[in-house]
Amino acid sequence: MSFPETVYTTKELKEAKKLVDQGYKHNLTVQGEREFTNKVNEALELIKTAGYFEYLRTYIRRIQEIDGLTQLRETEVAIWANKFAVDNPIDAASLFIQKAFSMSEYLQGKLYYGGVAEKRSIAKRVEFLQALKEKSTEKDVKEECERLLDLWQNS
């Protein structure tokens, strides 16, 4: 069984959830201008460093550059991101993990948007930043993780 092209109908949702539960991983692709794809690839390397790449591949098929608002496209199993969202690769990496978490809740049939769901997805983002801070050997990465963690704690 191949992963559904879209995850919109009840049937597609059930098929997608079944595959994910069985360990399905997407062949994650990045689409956009060179500068965008370079920044996303930097973020993906950070995600690998933190040990979250397989998690991301479980729930996201594509990261695509758009000229608009950055958002999870649940039915496409994709993240639409603008160039500003990926300007800081560490923040972008945490955003991608947050969106993957929201996609996981969508597949589980949970309410994946709104206040309470947003708190859960932010908690996943913070968890990722903590893991990256612990696992990275680069001083500048650790410092930026700490700065972002402080921002999230104070918001």
Contacts in CASP RR format, 6 or more apart in sequence:
PFRMAT RR
TARGET T0000
AUTHOR 0000-0000-0000
METHOD contacts of the structure
MODEL  1
MSFPETVYTTKELKEAKKLVDQGYKHNLTVQGEREFTNKVNEALELIKTA
GYFEYLRTYIRRIQEIDGLTQLRETEVAIWANKFAVDNPIDAASLFIQKA
FSMSEYLQGKLYYGGVAEKRSIAKRVEFLQALKEKSTEKDVKEECERLLD
LWQNS
1 15 0 8 1.000
1 18 0 8 1.000
1 19 0 8 1.000
3 15 0 8 1.000
3 16 0 8 1.000
3 19 0 8 1.000
3 24 0 8 1.000
3 26 0 8 1.000
3 61 0 8 1.000
3 77 0 8 1.000
4 12 0 8 1.000
4 15 0 8 1.000
4 16 0 8 1.000
6 12 0 8 1.000
6 75 0 8 1.000
6 76 0 8 1.000
7 13 0 8 1.000
7 16 0 8 1.000
7 74 0 8 1.000
7 75 0 8 1.000
7 76 0 8 1.000
7 77 0 8 1.000
7 106 0 8 1.000
7 107 0 8 1.000
8 75 0 8 1.000
13 107 0 8 1.000
13 109 0 8 1.000
16 77 0 8 1.000
16 107 0 8 1.000
17 107 0 8 1.000
17 108 0 8 1.000
20 58 0 8 1.000
20 59 0 8 1.000
20 104 0 8 1.000
20 107 0 8 1.000
23 58 0 8 1.000
24 58 0 8 1.000
25 54 0 8 1.000
25 57 0 8 1.000
25 58 0 8 1.000
26 57 0 8 1.000
26 58 0 8 1.000
26 59 0 8 1.000
26 60 0 8 1.000
26 61 0 8 1.000
26 77 0 8 1.000
27 57 0 8 1.000
27 61 0 8 1.000
28 44 0 8 1.000
28 56 0 8 1.000
28 57 0 8 1.000
28 60 0 8 1.000
28 61 0 8 1.000
28 62 0 8 1.000
28 63 0 8 1.000
29 61 0 8 1.000
29 62 0 8 1.000
29 63 0 8 1.000
30 36 0 8 1.000
30 37 0 8 1.000
30 40 0 8 1.000
30 41 0 8 1.000
30 44 0 8 1.000
30 62 0 8 1.000
30 63 0 8 1.000
30 64 0 8 1.000
31 37 0 8 1.000
31 62 0 8 1.000
31 63 0 8 1.000
31 64 0 8 1.000
31 65 0 8 1.000
32 64 0 8 1.000
32 65 0 8 1.000
33 65 0 8 1.000
33 83 0 8 1.000
35 83 0 8 1.000
36 65 0 8 1.000
36 81 0 8 1.000
36 83 0 8 1.000
36 86 0 8 1.000
37 65 0 8 1.000
39 83 0 8 1.000
39 86 0 8 1.000
39 87 0 8 1.000
39 89 0 8 1.000
39 92 0 8 1.000
40 63 0 8 1.000
40 81 0 8 1.000
40 86 0 8 1.000
40 92 0 8 1.000
42 89 0 8 1.000
42 92 0 8 1.000
43 86 0 8 1.000
43 89 0 8 1.000
43 90 0 8 1.000
43 92 0 8 1.000
43 93 0 8 1.000
43 96 0 8 1.000
44 53 0 8 1.000
44 56 0 8 1.000
44 93 0 8 1.000
44 96 0 8 1.000
46 89 0 8 1.000
46 90 0 8 1.000
46 93 0 8 1.000
46 132 0 8 1.000
46 136 0 8 1.000
46 141 0 8 1.000
47 53 0 8 1.000
47 56 0 8 1.000
47 93 0 8 1.000
47 96 0 8 1.000
47 97 0 8 1.000
47 128 0 8 1.000
49 132 0 8 1.000
49 135 0 8 1.000
49 136 0 8 1.000
49 141 0 8 1.000
50 93 0 8 1.000
50 128 0 8 1.000
50 131 0 8 1.000
50 132 0 8 1.000
50 135 0 8 1.000
50 136 0 8 1.000
51 131 0 8 1.000
51 135 0 8 1.000
52 97 0 8 1.000
52 128 0 8 1.000
52 131 0 8 1.000
55 97 0 8 1.000
55 100 0 8 1.000
56 96 0 8 1.000
56 97 0 8 1.000
56 100 0 8 1.000
58 100 0 8 1.000
58 104 0 8 1.000
59 77 0 8 1.000
59 100 0 8 1.000
59 101 0 8 1.000
59 103 0 8 1.000
59 104 0 8 1.000
59 107 0 8 1.000
60 77 0 8 1.000
60 78 0 8 1.000
60 79 0 8 1.000
60 96 0 8 1.000
60 99 0 8 1.000
60 100 0 8 1.000
60 103 0 8 1.000
61 76 0 8 1.000
61 77 0 8 1.000
61 78 0 8 1.000
62 76 0 8 1.000
62 77 0 8 1.000
62 78 0 8 1.000
62 79 0 8 1.000
63 78 0 8 1.000
63 79 0 8 1.000
63 81 0 8 1.000
63 96 0 8 1.000
64 78 0 8 1.000
64 79 0 8 1.000
64 80 0 8 1.000
64 81 0 8 1.000
65 80 0 8 1.000
65 81 0 8 1.000
65 82 0 8 1.000
65 83 0 8 1.000
66 80 0 8 1.000
66 81 0 8 1.000
66 82 0 8 1.000
67 82 0 8 1.000
68 80 0 8 1.000
68 82 0 8 1.000
69 80 0 8 1.000
69 82 0 8 1.000
70 79 0 8 1.000
70 80 0 8 1.000
70 81 0 8 1.000
70 82 0 8 1.000
70 85 0 8 1.000
70 95 0 8 1.000
71 79 0 8 1.000
71 80 0 8 1.000
72 78 0 8 1.000
72 79 0 8 1.000
72 80 0 8 1.000
72 99 0 8 1.000
72 102 0 8 1.000
72 103 0 8 1.000
72 106 0 8 1.000
73 79 0 8 1.000
73 80 0 8 1.000
74 102 0 8 1.000
74 103 0 8 1.000
74 106 0 8 1.000
74 112 0 8 1.000
77 103 0 8 1.000
79 96 0 8 1.000
79 99 0 8 1.000
81 92 0 8 1.000
81 95 0 8 1.000
85 92 0 8 1.000
85 95 0 8 1.000
86 92 0 8 1.000
88 144 0 8 1.000
90 129 0 8 1.000
90 132 0 8 1.000
90 141 0 8 1.000
90 144 0 8 1.000
90 145 0 8 1.000
90 148 0 8 1.000
91 144 0 8 1.000
91 148 0 8 1.000
93 128 0 8 1.000
93 132 0 8 1.000
94 125 0 8 1.000
94 128 0 8 1.000
94 129 0 8 1.000
94 132 0 8 1.000
94 148 0 8 1.000
95 125 0 8 1.000
97 124 0 8 1.000
97 125 0 8 1.000
97 128 0 8 1.000
98 121 0 8 1.000
98 122 0 8 1.000
98 124 0 8 1.000
98 125 0 8 1.000
98 128 0 8 1.000
99 121 0 8 1.000
101 120 0 8 1.000
101 121 0 8 1.000
101 124 0 8 1.000
101 125 0 8 1.000
102 112 0 8 1.000
102 113 0 8 1.000
102 117 0 8 1.000
102 121 0 8 1.000
103 112 0 8 1.000
105 111 0 8 1.000
105 112 0 8 1.000
105 117 0 8 1.000
105 120 0 8 1.000
105 121 0 8 1.000
106 112 0 8 1.000
110 117 0 8 1.000
111 117 0 8 1.000
112 121 0 8 1.000
122 152 0 8 1.000
125 152 0 8 1.000
126 149 0 8 1.000
126 152 0 8 1.000
126 153 0 8 1.000
129 145 0 8 1.000
129 148 0 8 1.000
129 149 0 8 1.000
129 152 0 8 1.000
130 145 0 8 1.000
130 149 0 8 1.000
132 141 0 8 1.000
132 145 0 8 1.000
133 141 0 8 1.000
133 142 0 8 1.000
133 145 0 8 1.000
133 146 0 8 1.000
133 149 0 8 1.000
136 142 0 8 1.000
136 145 0 8 1.000
END
